[in-house]
Amino acid sequence: MKYVLSIFLLLILSCEGNNKFVNEIIEIDCKNLNTIKLSDYVRNVKVVKLETSSDVLIGEIIKVQIFNRKIYVLDMSSNALFIFTEDGKFLNKLHKTGRGPGEYINLFDFMVTDKGLYLLDLSSAILHYDSENLNYLGKIAHYTVSTAFTTDDSYFWILKEPVPPDHRVLMFDTTGNLVKEFFSRDDKVKEAPPHLTTNVFQVYDNDIYFSTRYGNTFYKWQNNEWKNFLTLSFGDKTLREDMSIDFDVEDYITKGSYFVTSDLLIFRFFADSHINFCFYNLKTHQYRFGKVENDIMPHYTRFMPTWQSGNYLIEQIYAEHLLNGSPNMKNLDNLKDLTEDDNPVLVIYELF
């Protein structure tokens, strides 16, 4: 009897474990949007003015990451990566265009880990440098047109830009060998062009997530496969992934950038003529959605993070826009000498 009971309990636990990644659906009722106080989720906000000089000019930021108390900034305009202190003082710059060792053509993504700095060249390889002195260490050649990737230092997952029929995500090892392909792409479905401000991969601690640019399903890397665990529904405004994007995407609602911590999944979406956010608790499965009220920062009502780095969400404000749209922010000590020609200002939100 005890043996039978033990087997029964094991079966129950097994079923509970399998249900951990059962695809849950979040219903977003865009006719009943709420107001969410930012202070419910953010403990602190820091404003960082990035140093500006003739050698340090940033025009269009693709990505920001904070690592070991340094701020790494990838700029599309100069096709270069800049490193600043956590207070915005310039430290170093990587700008090596060309086709030789350690050189690149077009940078579209990067990631800093304990093993160094990885830079994604658009159409050939992931270049590897040490993160302190930016010395070239080698490359992972994949010969794939890609604008986004992620890594756990053992494998690399690369977003393959559309050349249907094919797969959306390719997995490589550290020597550049193709390990596996994921998410088969229907050659009848037209893809929208890349939107670099909408992320597809997200990393928090050792967890890796994926969601297509216009898709409403979130996947998590678990047991050597991508498991779907959450799907969004916007009612009759939901854009299905099997629909051809040859019509006005604005007729539908899709998520924008998303962020994941141990407790929360956060994503933005456009509805009712303004940007909204959804805060989904991964542990309680409860969620809130609507317009965010920035009740933490005086004289600044916006909340528009684009990047995540650990427990921080990061937003950029162009100096010109800040001076014209939120002039009272210039009262902050580190912004008193801000001019319209300065580099963008970063707003860094620390989550609870």
ZAMI-870415 format. One line per 5 residues: for each residue x, y, z of C-alpha. Coordinates in Angstrom, 1 decimal, always signed. Each point is the difference from the previous one (the first is absolute). Example, Ala and Ser with C-alpha at 12.3 -4.5 7.8 and 13.67 -1.06 7.14 Angstrom:
BEGIN
+12.3 -4.5 +7.8  +1.4 +3.4 -0.7
//
This chain:
BEGIN
+0.0 +0.0 +0.0  +2.8 +2.4 +0.9  +1.7 -0.9 -3.4  -3.2 +0.9 -1.9  -0.5 +3.2 +2.0
+3.6 +1.0 -0.8  -0.5 -0.6 -3.7  -3.2 +2.1 +0.1  +1.7 +2.9 +1.7  +2.8 -0.1 -2.5
-2.5 +0.1 -2.9  -1.7 +3.0 +1.6  +3.3 +1.8 +0.4  +1.0 -0.9 -3.5  -3.3 +1.5 -1.4
+0.5 +3.2 +2.1  +3.5 +0.3 -1.4  -1.3 -0.4 -3.6  -2.7 +2.5 +0.6  +2.6 +2.6 +0.9
+0.3 +1.0 -3.6  -3.6 -0.6 -1.1  -0.7 +3.0 -2.3  -2.0 +2.5 +2.0  -2.1 +2.7 -1.8
-0.1 +3.6 +1.2  -3.1 +1.8 -1.1  +0.6 +3.7 -0.5  -3.3 +2.0 -0.1  +1.0 +3.2 -1.7
-3.3 +1.6 +0.8  +0.7 -0.3 +3.7  +3.5 +1.4 +0.4  +1.1 +1.1 +3.5  +2.6 +2.4 +1.4
+3.0 -1.7 +1.6  +2.3 +1.9 +2.4  +3.7 -0.6 -0.9  +0.9 +0.0 +3.7  -1.9 -3.3 +0.4
+2.8 -1.7 -2.0  +3.0 +2.4 +0.0  +2.1 +0.7 +3.1  +2.4 +2.6 -1.3  +0.8 +2.0 -3.2
+3.3 +1.4 -1.1  +0.7 +2.5 -2.7  +3.4 -0.3 -1.8  +1.4 +2.6 -2.3  +2.4 -1.7 -2.4
+3.2 +1.9 -0.5  +0.2 +1.8 -3.4  +3.2 +0.9 -2.0  +1.2 +0.1 -3.6  +0.9 -3.7 +0.4
-3.0 -1.0 +1.9  -3.1 +0.9 -2.1  -3.1 -2.2 +0.2  -2.8 +0.3 -2.5  -2.2 -3.0 +0.2
+0.3 -2.5 +2.8  -0.8 -3.6 -1.0  +0.6 -1.6 +3.5  +1.2 +0.8 +3.5  +1.3 -2.5 +2.5
+1.3 +0.5 +3.6  +2.7 -2.4 +1.0  +2.5 +0.2 +2.9  -1.1 +3.5 +0.8  +0.8 +1.2 -3.6
-2.5 +1.1 -2.7  +0.5 -1.5 -3.5  -1.7 +1.9 -2.8  -0.3 -1.1 -3.6  -0.5 +2.9 -2.4
-1.3 -0.6 -3.5  +1.0 +3.4 -1.4  +3.7 -0.4 +0.7  -0.1 -3.9 -0.3  +2.0 -0.1 +3.3
-0.3 -1.2 +3.6  +0.7 +2.4 +2.9  +0.7 -0.8 +3.6  -0.8 +2.5 +2.8  +0.2 -0.1 +3.8
-3.3 -0.3 +1.8  -0.1 +3.8 +0.3  +0.5 +0.5 -3.7  +3.8 +0.7 -0.2  +1.5 -1.3 -3.3
+2.4 -2.9 +0.4  +0.6 -1.7 -3.3  -1.2 -0.4 -3.6  +0.0 -2.9 -2.5  -0.1 +1.2 -3.6
+1.6 -2.4 -2.5  -1.8 -0.1 -3.3  +1.5 -2.2 -2.8  +0.5 -3.6 -0.9  +3.2 -0.9 +2.0
+0.3 -1.9 +3.3  -2.0 +1.8 +2.7  -1.7 +2.2 -2.6  -3.7 +0.1 -0.9  -2.3 +1.4 -2.7
-3.2 +0.9 +1.9  -0.7 -0.5 +3.7  -3.6 -0.8 +1.0  +0.2 -1.6 +3.4  +2.4 -0.7 +2.9
+0.1 -1.8 +3.3  +2.4 +0.1 +2.9  +0.6 -3.0 +2.2  +2.6 -1.3 +2.4  +1.9 -1.4 -3.0
+0.2 +3.3 -1.8  -1.7 +2.3 -2.6  -1.9 -1.6 -2.9  -0.9 +2.2 -3.0  -2.3 -1.1 -2.8
+1.1 +1.0 -3.5  -3.0 +0.1 -2.3  +0.8 -2.7 -2.5  +3.0 -2.1 +1.1  +0.9 -0.6 +3.6
+0.0 +0.8 +3.7  +3.2 +1.6 +1.0  +1.5 -0.6 +3.4  +2.0 +2.6 +2.0  +1.1 +0.3 +3.6
-2.4 +2.4 +1.6  +2.7 +2.1 +1.8  +2.6 +1.0 -2.6  -2.0 -1.1 -3.1  +2.7 -2.3 -1.2
-1.2 -2.3 -2.8  -0.3 -3.7 +1.0  -1.5 -1.6 -3.0  -3.3 -0.6 -1.7  -2.9 -2.4 -0.4
-0.7 +0.0 -3.8  -3.6 -0.8 -0.9  -0.4 +1.5 -3.5  -3.5 +1.0 +0.8  -1.8 +3.3 -0.5
-1.0 +0.9 +3.6  -0.9 +3.0 +2.1  -0.4 -1.6 +3.4  +1.5 -2.8 +2.1  +0.5 -1.2 +3.6
+2.4 -2.4 +1.7  +0.6 -2.0 +3.2  +3.8 -0.2 -0.8  -0.4 -3.6 -1.2  -2.4 +0.6 -2.9
-1.3 +2.9 -2.1  -3.5 +0.5 -1.2  -0.2 +2.2 -3.1  -3.1 +1.6 -1.5  +0.1 -0.7 -3.7
-1.4 +2.7 -2.2  -2.6 -1.2 -2.5  +1.2 -2.2 -2.9  -3.1 -2.3 -0.1  -0.5 -2.9 +0.2
+2.3 -0.4 +3.0  +0.1 +0.4 +3.8  -0.1 +3.1 +2.2  +2.5 -1.0 +2.6  +3.3 -1.9 -0.6
+2.1 -1.5 +2.8  +3.8 -0.1 -0.3  +2.8 -1.3 +2.2  +3.1 +2.1 +0.9  +1.8 -1.3 -3.2
-2.8 +1.2 -2.3  -1.5 -3.5 -0.7  -3.7 +0.0 -0.5  -1.6 -2.0 +2.8  -3.7 +0.4 -0.7
-2.7 +2.1 -1.7  -3.2 +1.2 +1.6  -3.3 +1.7 -1.0  -0.6 -1.0 -3.6  -1.0 +2.9 -2.1
-2.9 -0.4 -2.5  +1.1 +1.2 -3.4  -3.5 +1.3 -0.6  +0.1 +2.4 +2.9  +1.6 +3.3 -0.7
+2.2 +1.4 +2.7  +0.1 +3.6 +1.1  +3.4 +1.8 -0.1  +2.2 +0.1 +3.1  -0.9 +2.4 +2.8
+3.1 +0.3 +2.0  -1.7 +1.6 +3.0  -2.1 -3.1 +0.5  +2.0 -2.8 +1.6  -0.5 -3.7 -0.8
+2.4 -1.5 +2.5  +0.1 +0.7 +3.7  +2.3 -1.3 +2.8  -0.3 +0.0 +3.7  +2.5 -1.8 +2.2
+0.3 -3.4 -1.8  -3.5 +0.1 -1.6  -0.3 +0.8 -3.8  -3.2 +1.1 -1.7  -1.1 +0.5 -3.6
-3.0 +1.6 -1.7  -0.3 +1.1 -3.6  -0.3 +3.7 -0.8  -3.7 -0.1 -0.9  -0.8 -3.2 +1.9
-2.0 -0.2 +3.1  +1.5 -3.2 +1.5  +2.9 -0.2 +2.4  +2.4 -2.9 +0.1  +2.5 -1.1 +2.6
+3.1 -2.1 -0.7  -0.5 -3.1 +2.2  +1.4 -3.6 -0.3  +1.7 +0.7 -3.4  -3.1 +1.4 -1.7
-2.2 +3.1 -0.2  -3.1 -0.5 +2.1  -3.0 +2.4 -0.4  -1.3 +1.1 +3.3  -2.0 +3.1 -0.6
-2.2 +1.4 -2.9  -1.6 +3.4 -0.3  -3.5 +0.6 -1.3  -1.3 +3.5 -1.0  -3.4 -1.3 -1.1
-0.9 +0.7 -3.6  +3.1 +2.2 -0.2  +2.4 -2.9 +0.5  +2.5 -0.5 -2.9  +0.4 -3.7 -0.5
+3.5 -1.3 -0.9  -1.4 -1.8 -3.0  -1.3 +3.2 -1.5  +1.8 +1.6 -2.9  +1.3 +3.5 +0.9
-1.0 +1.6 -3.3  -2.7 +2.2 +1.5  +0.0 +2.9 +2.5  +1.5 -1.4 +3.2  -1.4 +2.9 +1.9
-3.5 -1.6 -0.4  +1.2 -2.5 +2.5  +1.6 +0.0 +3.5  +3.3 -1.7 +0.7  +2.4 +0.2 +2.9
+3.1 +2.2 -0.3  +3.2 -0.5 +2.0  -0.3 -2.4 +3.0  +2.0 -0.5 +3.2  +0.2 -3.0 +2.3
+1.2 -0.4 +3.6  -0.3 -2.8 +2.5  -3.5 +1.4 +1.0  -1.2 +2.0 -2.9  -0.6 +0.0 -3.8
-0.6 +3.6 -1.2  -0.9 +1.0 -3.5  -1.3 +3.1 -1.8  -2.7 +0.3 -2.6  -1.7 +2.9 -1.8
-3.8 +0.4 +0.5  -2.4 +2.8 +0.6  +2.4 +2.5 -1.6  +2.8 -0.4 +2.5  +2.6 -2.4 +1.2
-1.1 -2.5 +2.7  +1.8 -2.6 +2.0  -1.0 -3.4 +1.5  +1.6 -1.2 +3.2  -0.4 -3.8 +0.3
+1.0 -1.8 +3.3  +1.7 -3.2 -1.0  -0.7 -1.5 +3.5  -3.6 +1.0 +0.7  -1.1 +0.2 -3.7
-1.7 +3.3 +0.8  +0.4 +2.9 -2.4  -0.8 +3.7 -0.4  +0.0 +2.0 -3.2  -0.5 +3.6 -1.1
+1.8 +3.3 -0.1  +2.9 +0.5 +2.4  +0.1 +3.0 +2.2  +3.5 +1.0 +0.8  -0.5 +1.1 +3.6
+3.7 -0.3 +0.9  +1.7 +2.7 -2.1  -1.1 +3.6 +0.4  -0.4 +1.9 -3.3  +0.1 -3.2 -2.0
-3.1 -1.9 -0.8  +1.2 -2.4 -2.7  +0.9 -3.7 +0.5  +1.5 -1.6 -3.1  +2.8 -2.5 +0.7
+1.5 -1.7 -3.0  +2.7 -2.2 +1.6  +0.4 -2.2 +3.0  +3.2 -0.9 +1.9  -0.6 -2.2 +3.0
-2.4 +1.7 +2.3  +0.2 +3.3 -1.8  -2.1 +1.4 -2.9  +1.7 +2.6 -2.1  -1.5 +2.9 -2.0
+1.7 +2.6 -2.1  -1.0 +3.6 -0.5  +1.6 +2.2 -2.7  +1.4 +3.1 +1.5  -2.0 +2.2 -2.3
-3.2 -1.7 +0.9  +0.7 +0.2 +3.7  +0.7 +3.7 -0.1  -3.1 +0.7 -2.0  -2.4 -2.5 +1.4
+1.1 -0.2 +3.7  +2.0 +3.2 +0.6  -0.3 -0.2 +3.8  +2.1 -3.2 +0.0  +2.9 +2.4 -0.7
-0.2 +0.9 +3.7  +1.7 -3.4 +0.8  +3.6 +0.6 +0.9  +1.5 -2.1 -2.8  -2.2 +1.6 -2.7
+0.5 +3.7 +0.8  +2.5 +0.4 -2.8  -1.9 -2.2 -2.5  -0.2 +1.3 -3.6  -1.9 -1.1 -3.0
+3.2 -1.4 -1.6  +0.8 -2.3 +2.9  -0.3 -3.8 -0.2  -3.3 -1.6 +1.1  -0.8 -0.2 +3.7
-0.8 -3.4 +1.6  -2.7 -0.5 +2.5  +0.6 -3.2 +2.0  -2.9 -1.5 +1.9  +0.8 -2.5 +2.8
-2.7 -2.6 +0.4  -1.0 -1.4 +3.4
//
